Amino acid sequence: MAMKERHPAWFKMFWHQRALIDSLPDAKVGQALKAAYQYFEDGTVPQMTPLAFTLFSSIKPYVDESFADFEAISKKNSENIKRRWATRGDTTDTSGI
């Protein structure tokens, strides 16, 4: 079975972005949100209109932040489990299970 790709489950959207969202036509907001989800999924930035790109650019830093936070938490968890197993000695002993 293939291992599931590890990936953050969310990114932030803030109330202060509402004014920009409300100022754009719905089609451009949809284009920008779809672009944000594509960027979140595979890191690519699709072609879009300048108006949609304006909104996308206000979301992109929060997508990047969610990946950075996810990586930091994953690294810390990995260090913690390595340290925990290193202090237990014989990792083949299953008597405590």
C-alpha positions in Angstrom: 0.0 0.0 0.0 1.4 3.4 -1.0 2.1 5.8 1.9 -0.3 8.8 1.9 1.4 12.0 1.1 1.8 14.1 4.3 0.4 17.6 3.8 -1.3 20.3 5.9 -5.0 20.1 6.1 -5.8 23.8 6.1 -4.6 27.3 5.4 -5.8 30.6 6.9 -8.2 33.1 5.5 -8.7 36.3 7.4 -11.5 38.8 7.9 -9.3 41.6 6.6 -9.3 39.9 3.2 -13.0 40.3 2.9 -12.8 43.8 1.5 -10.7 42.7 -1.4 -12.9 39.6 -2.0 -16.0 41.8 -2.0 -14.5 44.3 -4.4 -13.9 41.6 -7.1 -16.4 40.0 -9.4 -17.5 36.6 -8.3 -15.8 34.9 -11.3 -12.4 36.4 -10.4 -12.8 35.3 -6.7 -13.6 31.8 -7.9 -10.6 31.8 -10.2 -8.3 33.0 -7.3 -9.7 30.5 -4.8 -9.2 27.6 -7.3 -5.7 28.8 -7.9 -5.0 28.9 -4.2 -6.3 25.3 -3.8 -4.1 24.2 -6.8 -1.1 25.9 -5.2 -1.9 24.3 -1.9 -2.2 20.9 -3.6 0.8 20.8 -5.9 2.7 24.1 -5.5 1.9 25.3 -9.0 0.5 28.8 -9.8 -1.9 28.6 -12.7 -2.4 31.4 -15.2 -5.1 33.8 -14.1 -6.2 37.4 -14.7 -4.5 40.2 -12.9 -7.6 40.8 -10.7 -7.7 37.1 -9.7 -3.9 37.2 -9.1 -4.3 40.1 -6.8 -6.6 38.0 -4.5 -4.4 34.9 -4.9 -1.4 37.0 -3.8 -3.2 37.9 -0.6 -3.9 34.2 0.1 -0.5 32.7 -1.0 1.5 33.7 2.1 -0.9 31.9 4.4 -0.6 28.7 2.3 3.1 29.0 2.5 2.8 29.6 6.3 0.7 26.4 6.7 3.4 24.3 5.0 6.1 25.9 7.1 4.2 25.2 10.3 3.4 21.7 9.2 7.1 21.0 8.5 8.2 22.5 11.8 5.7 20.3 13.7 6.6 17.2 11.7 10.3 17.8 12.4 9.7 18.3 16.1 7.5 15.2 16.3 10.2 13.2 14.5 12.9 14.4 16.9 10.7 13.6 19.9 10.0 10.0 18.8 13.6 9.4 18.0 14.6 10.7 21.4 11.9 8.6 23.1 13.0 5.4 21.4 16.7 6.2 22.1 16.0 6.3 25.8 14.1 3.1 25.9 17.1 0.9 24.9 16.0 -2.3 23.4 13.2 -1.5 20.9 12.4 -5.1 20.2 11.0 -5.7 23.7 7.3 -5.8 23.4 6.4 -6.9 26.9 5.0 -3.5 27.7 2.5 -3.6 24.9 
